[in-house]
Amino acid sequence: MKLKLIMVVRLATLTIMYFICFALVSALLVSPSSAQLAPVEPGATVVALLAVSFLNTIVLAYVILRSRWGGWKLILTIFFVLYGVVTVMTQIETAFFVTRLPPGMLPRLFLAGAVIAALFSTLAVLILGKGKPDRTSDEIHSRLHMPVGEWVAKLSVIVIAYLILYFTFGYFIAWKSAAVRAYYGGSDPGSFVGQMSTVLRDMPLLLPLQAIRALLWTAIAVPVIRMMKGQWWEAGLAVALLFAVVMNSQLLLPNPYMPPEVRKVHLFETACSNFLFGWVIVLVLCGWRQAGREPA
């Protein structure tokens, strides 16, 4: 009972720390100018940020507590994962799709994300009691040792899987929304094939961009797969939750650049597709047969 109470206190503390870090850094670096596209309700923002802080804390705490690593190695890994998922992967698409940001806002978003990730990853590892390096059998439990040819084959499968998930969910969920089409200034051709033809004609760089993003997603997943204790499904669950929850929880936050209807549709679309894709990466790279042979 005492251990459970201690854990609850630690998680509550981390939730508050995430809230404070996000609020302060955002206020200093990414506060929107007066030329906002839409008003933002302060009360709704506070409630949404509390929800984001809680959800991200729970997922990251699970990953940290079930990690074989500790100390600076774990801190740097959590920073890499948190910054990659929350900022890099998100803002790559912002740079491609959103043309309404104020000048200089995108670099400030990248900088703010790095500061928040650095602060929270350090606090989380220390508060959860993983500040000391774990020098046990990193090699005994090592995963993902495979020939170069196998890596190439598996990465190819991952890229194809991501492109299928990205464009099918994007069309059948996001693009079927009138609010989304109005926001991006497009129309529904009436079929998936027609939509893909339009994408290839009007945005030829989108397909290679998403192929690159698939490889970046995989790069983020690799250290998580390697450091997680337990069987293959624990690594799969960790990656899936990081991709679906930590990345997409930001869409709960009101912002002056994206209407609520668009955020809600994108939240459902990307949370579902990213959750599935997280499992795909672990199954393709690691698989239950290989991971299941490892001791917990």
Residue pairs with C-beta under 8 A, 6 or more apart in sequence:
10 61
10 127
10 128
11 57
11 58
11 61
13 127
14 57
14 61
14 120
14 123
14 124
14 127
14 128
15 50
15 53
15 54
15 57
16 53
17 119
17 120
17 123
17 124
17 127
18 52
18 53
18 56
18 57
18 120
19 49
19 50
19 53
21 115
21 116
21 119
21 120
21 123
22 49
22 52
22 53
22 116
23 49
25 112
25 115
25 116
25 119
26 112
28 112
29 108
29 111
29 112
29 115
30 105
30 108
30 109
30 112
32 102
32 105
32 255
32 256
32 257
33 102
35 102
36 256
37 100
37 256
37 257
38 256
38 257
38 259
39 256
40 254
40 255
40 256
41 254
44 254
45 253
45 254
48 252
48 253
48 254
49 253
51 249
51 252
52 249
52 250
52 252
52 253
55 245
55 246
55 249
56 86
56 245
56 246
56 249
57 124
59 241
59 242
59 245
59 246
60 78
60 82
60 120
60 124
60 242
60 246
61 124
61 128
62 238
62 241
63 78
63 81
63 224
63 228
63 238
63 241
63 242
64 74
64 78
64 124
64 125
64 128
64 130
65 128
65 130
66 228
66 229
66 230
66 234
66 238
67 74
67 77
67 130
67 227
67 228
67 229
68 134
68 136
68 138
68 141
68 227
68 228
68 229
69 77
69 130
69 133
69 134
69 138
69 227
70 125
70 130
70 131
70 132
70 133
70 134
71 125
71 130
71 131
71 132
71 133
71 134
72 133
73 133
74 125
74 130
74 227
75 121
75 122
75 125
76 121
77 223
77 224
77 227
78 117
78 121
78 124
78 125
79 117
79 118
79 121
79 122
80 220
80 223
81 220
81 223
81 224
81 242
82 116
82 117
82 120
82 121
82 246
83 113
83 114
83 117
83 118
84 216
84 219
84 220
85 220
85 242
85 243
85 246
85 247
86 113
86 116
86 117
86 246
86 247
86 250
87 109
87 110
87 112
87 113
87 114
87 117
88 110
88 113
88 216
89 213
89 216
89 217
89 220
89 247
90 247
90 250
91 106
91 109
91 110
91 113
92 209
92 213
92 216
93 213
94 101
94 106
94 109
95 106
96 205
96 206
96 209
97 184
98 257
98 258
100 257
101 257
125 131
141 229
141 294
141 295
142 226
143 225
143 226
143 235
143 286
143 290
143 291
143 294
144 222
144 225
144 226
144 285
144 286
146 154
154 284
154 285
155 215
155 218
157 284
158 214
158 215
158 218
158 280
158 281
158 284
158 285
159 211
159 214
159 215
161 214
161 277
161 280
161 284
162 210
162 211
162 213
162 214
162 217
162 277
162 280
163 207
163 210
163 211
163 214
165 273
165 276
165 277
165 280
166 210
166 273
167 192
167 195
167 196
167 199
167 210
168 192
169 269
169 270
169 272
169 273
170 269
170 273
171 192
171 195
171 196
172 192
173 265
173 268
173 269
173 272
174 180
174 265
174 266
174 269
175 181
175 186
175 188
175 195
176 188
177 261
177 262
177 265
179 259
179 261
179 262
179 265
180 261
180 262
180 265
180 266
181 187
181 188
183 258
183 259
183 262
186 198
188 195
189 195
189 197
189 198
199 206
199 207
200 207
217 243
217 277
217 281
218 281
218 285
220 242
221 239
221 243
221 278
221 281
221 282
221 285
222 285
224 235
224 238
224 239
224 242
225 235
225 239
225 281
225 282
225 285
225 286
228 234
228 235
228 238
229 296
230 296
231 288
231 291
231 292
231 294
231 296
232 282
232 283
232 286
232 287
232 288
232 290
232 291
232 292
233 288
235 282
235 286
235 291
236 278
236 279
236 282
236 283
239 278
239 279
239 281
239 282
240 274
240 275
240 276
240 277
240 278
240 279
240 282
241 275
241 278
242 278
243 274
243 275
243 277
243 278
244 270
244 271
244 272
244 274
244 275
244 278
245 271
247 270
247 274
248 266
248 267
248 270
248 271
248 274
251 263
251 264
251 266
251 267
251 270
252 263
252 267
254 260
254 263
255 263
258 266
282 291
